[in-house]
């Protein structure tokens, strides 16, 4: 069974745990309506993707 040979210091332990950070989602402007949208996703405002209407937005 794997057992640690030495106690891990608090600094070393906390360095490993320091890399949990959130990133803001990447947004691009829609070429049709210029609203912010996720890249490679259908625009929720106008329903266009790649210059074609995919869903009908009301």
Secondary structure, DSSP 4 states (H G I P E B T S, - for coil): ----SSPPPHHHHHHHHTT----PPP-EE-TTT--EE-TTS--TTT-EETTEE-S---
